[in-house]
Amino acid sequence: MRTSSMSATFLVMYCVLLFDVVGVLGDVGTAASYGPPYLPTRCGGYSEDQFPPGELFAAVSDGLWDNGASCGRKYRVRCISGPKRPCKVRSIVVQVVDLCSHDPCPATLQLSNKAFDAISKIDTKVNVEYAQI
């Protein structure tokens, strides 16, 4: 009976681990950089206080905008592919400060220049994995 109890425990632990691994996967979209002027934004107007330390922020497309509820949300973003192997091996956390100013938006996430430079070696649209945190 002890063996079946250990097997059940192992199975539960395996399922939890599998869920954790699957749970960290995010959505796939695109990212592009956008430069100043960053003000005004749809989230904080002309307030400089809306920008997170390190200048890692984003404007989002309509699909993520959620009628403005996305203001202040944070996303972990990782470059996964693009032309000429642009990806740096790291992920970053960006904070939403604006709605994309173009219609249609050229990317799922428009990252500040500093945020984009942190994940890509070249200034071209890239494919990213992103997850709200």
Disulfide bonds with the S-S distance in Angstrom:
Cys43-Cys71 2.03
Cys79-Cys87 2.02
Cys100-Cys105 2.31
